[in-house]
Amino acid sequence: MQYQLRLRQHDGSFIWDPAIRDAYHKQAYSWSINGRLAEAHRLITWIASDMLVLADYGGDVYKLSWLFQGCHRMGRFDVSHPVMRWILQQQKDCGGLPHFAADDRLRALATAWVGVSALYFGDLPAAERCAGWCTKLLDQPEEGRFYFQTTLDGELLTEAMAADAQYIDLEKTGQAYWEIGLPWMLMGRLYQATGEQRWLDYAERFFEWQRACAEDNFANVGSGKSSLAACIHFLNTGDARARNGAYAFGAFLLATQYPEGGWRDPDEPDIPLIYIDHAAEYSIWLREIIGILGGAD
């Protein structure tokens, strides 16, 4: 937290580099869940007064979903409602959402995170449409790969269809584990919200995919979202394997934090944005993990 807060500006904003105007989306959530409510409110007030949200973020559905959650959890509906209305306008008939509004493909990262946001917003039908799209990813056509994009119509996008189709290689470390973790999280949240067994069954299947990944599946810079999904799964099922996954991520963070307070994988660019982004997100996952596992134990 202290690492982030050093970069606050005098007007309450978090644009600490004029060239980087899309790096304040996680701060409201991070600061508020860690008890820095005054700073979080000042940031949101700056956002509301300057009307910068959509312009700064260039139609980034995923990042704006982060911003929505941080604001909505604090009761700052002056920002959360217009942001969420815009986000939901990007949902396609098949239930999926693009990472950026203008993209020609849909992605698990954005779709599942919007689904979680829709639950916060009280829009269960929108959340279930997101989840319905995510469940189409469970049946993969190629062994050893987890494709996580579809066409705008919801057809799974494989390398046979597009040379740049993205996927998780189950044999390699350092993969985009969040593309499994966020759908897994959404299924668990939907089970909690509805009590419907089908969502827990889907969560079990995403957990199977997470376990099928390489040995760093819960110990990598990309494992944070899966760690919270694991906590939720443990809460829903009592499966100790899920709890152990969350503990593994916590141990990874303790072992890899830089003295200044941030994180960076050796393969990531050595720029302030990387350290700051990880510091914000990991402070959230750690608080969420402590809250869930501390109460469960």
Summary of the structure (lengths in Angstrom):
residues: 297
radius of gyration: 18.2
end to end distance: 26.1
largest distance: 53.0
contacts: 1017
relative contact order: 0.10
helix: 57%
strand: 6%
